[in-house]
Amino acid sequence: MQTLMPEPQIFVERTLALIKPDVVDKEEEIEDCILRSGFLILQKRKLQFSPEQCSNFYADQYGKVFFPNLTAYMSSGPLVAMVLARHCAVSYWKELLGPSNSIRAKRTHPHSLRAIYGTDDLRNALHGSLTISTAEREIRFMFPEVILEPIPAGQRARDYLNLYVKPTLLAGLTALCKEKPADPMTWLADWLIEHNPNKPRLQHHITEEEHQ
């Protein structure tokens, strides 16, 4: 009897990338390098951190001597956040970034992004998640509407349904009643695809989040 072997699978990871405030003007060429390195950009947004947001994002660095300078630097201007995907995304993105200290990167990894765009150990141009679990936390911080595998269950699933699915479905059904199309099922399906809360978006404006 012939044994049926499962088809080979490629597990695609996600990682978070940040283009930091002092190199946002290099956004286009950095993105071009990212795409040429085999990554997909799944999500992208441009925003400006408040010092409080920086403190929350870098909570694991709290108490270190450079922490005040780090939060001041990261809140000094707009930054670009991206969700990158490819096979072994976390390790490949770290390799492309090079050492966190840009001065050392220029000496040991001269072709890395931090060597090219960074200035010193603080202003190192770009951020990358250190581990898969860190990537999940950081992506949720920057893109709270994104679903990350494994798909949530239990209370997390109920929270997601209440926050995103039910309001979207209600809005779609309301629009359907107003429109009264000849083919309501197809119309609603098209509407839901267009208004999917997880649809990748490119937000090029600077948000004013938590600046009140």
N, C-alpha and C positions, 0 to 999 in steps of 0.2 A: 504494500500500500504506500502510495506516494505521500510523503509528509508535506503539508502545506506550510511554507515558511512565511512569516509576516513580511510585508514590504518594508524596506528600510525607511527610516524616518529621519528627518533633519529637525532638530529642536532649535528653534530660533529664540535667542535671548533678547531682552531689551535692557538698555542702560540709559542713564540720564547724562546729557551733555549741557554744559552752560558756557556760553560765550560771555566773558566777564566785561564789566563796563568800559575798561580802557581799550578794548579791541573790537567793540561792536561795529566800528566803521569797516572792519575787515570781514564782516559777516558773510558776504557773498563768496569770497574766495575760500574761507574756511569751510563753508557748506559744500563748495565744489570739491574740496579735498576729501570731505566726509563721504560724499557720494562716489567718488572715484575709488575709495577704499572699500567699497562693497557694502556700505550701510544703506538702509532705508531710513528716511526721516518720517516717522509715523505721526508725530505731533510737534507743533512748534508754536511758541508764543513769545512776544516781547513784553517785558514788564520792568517795573522798577521796585526793588525791595525797600521796605522801611528797615531801620536798624533792628526792630523787634522781629521782623520776619527773618532777617539774617541770623539772629540769635537762635530762633527756632530751627532753622534749616541746619545750622552748624552746632546743634546742641551737644554733639559728642566732643566738640572742641572746647566747650565752656570751661573756663578756669585756666586755660593756657595763656602764656604771657602775650602771645600775638593776637588773642581773641578780639580785643577792642579795635585793633588796626584792621583785622579781617572784616568785622561787621561794618566799619566805616568805609572800607574799600568797596565791599560788595553792594553797599547802598548809595554809592557816590554817583550813580548814573544808571541808565537802562541796561538790561542784559537780555540775552536770548536763551531761552530754555528749549531743548529738543529731546524727544524720545527717539533713540536710535535703535535699530533692530538689525541683526544678522546672526549667523552662527557664532557662538562664543563672543557675543557683543561686548561684554564687560572687559574681558582680557584684551581683545583686539583694540578697543578704544583706549585702554590704559597704555597699550604699547604705542599707539599712534600719538598719544599725548606726550610720552616721555616722563622723566623725573619731575616731581612736583616743584623742585627748585630750578627755576629757569637758567640760573647761572651755571649750575652743574649740568643741566640738559644741553646747553650750548657746547659744553666740553665733551660730554660722553655720548650724547644722542643729537648731533647737530641737525638732523633732518626731522626731528620730532616737532610737533606743533608748538610745544612750550618753548623749545629752543628758538623757533622762528618768530613767535609772537610775544613771548613772555619777557619780563624785565628782570625780576629777581625772585626770591623765595615766596614773597607775598603776592606780587602782581605777576602771576604765572599764566594769565590769559584765558585759561580754560579749566573747566571742572569735569571730572568723570567719577562715576560711582566706583567704589572700591570692591564691592562684592555684589552677588546677585540679590541678596536680601537687602543690602543698602540701596541698590537700584530700585527695588520695589517701593521702599519707603520714600525715596526722593522723588520718584515719578508720581506717587500719590500726593506728595506735598505740592508739586508744581502743577499736576493735572489731576485733580481729585475726581473728575468725571470718567477717567479711563478705567476700564476693567482689566485687571492683570490676572493671568492664570496662576493658580487654579481658580476657577469661577467661584465666587463667594457662595456660601451656603448658610442656612440658618438665619440668624438675626442680621448678618451682613447682607444677605440676599434680600431680605425684607426691607432693609434700609435703602438698598439700591433701587428696588422696585418703587418704593414710596417717593424717593427723591427724583428719579429720572423717568422710569417707564410709565407710571400712572399719569403724571402731568403731561407727558408727550402724547400718550394715547388719548387722553381727554381733549387736548388741544386739537388733535387730528380728527376726532369724532365731531367736535364742534364745527371745525372747518368743513367737514363732509356734509353736515346738516345745512350749512349756509350755501354750499356750492351746488348740492343736489345733482351730482354727475350721472350720466347715463349708466356708467359701469362703476358703481360705488366701491367694489372690492379692489379693482385695479387702481382706482384713484387714491384710495386710502393707502394701499401698499406703496405707491409712488410718493405720497406725501410723507409717510413714515421714513422711507429711505432718505428723502431730502432733509428731514428734520431729526434724523438720528442723533441723539446727544453725544454718541461716541464717534461721530464722523470726524476725521482729522480736519483741523482748522489751522489756517495760518493767520495769526493775529499780529498785524504789523503796527498796531497802535500801542502806546504805552498806557497800561492800566494804572488806575489811581487806588488800587486795592490797599486797604488798611492804612491810608494816609490821613484818615480823619481823626 
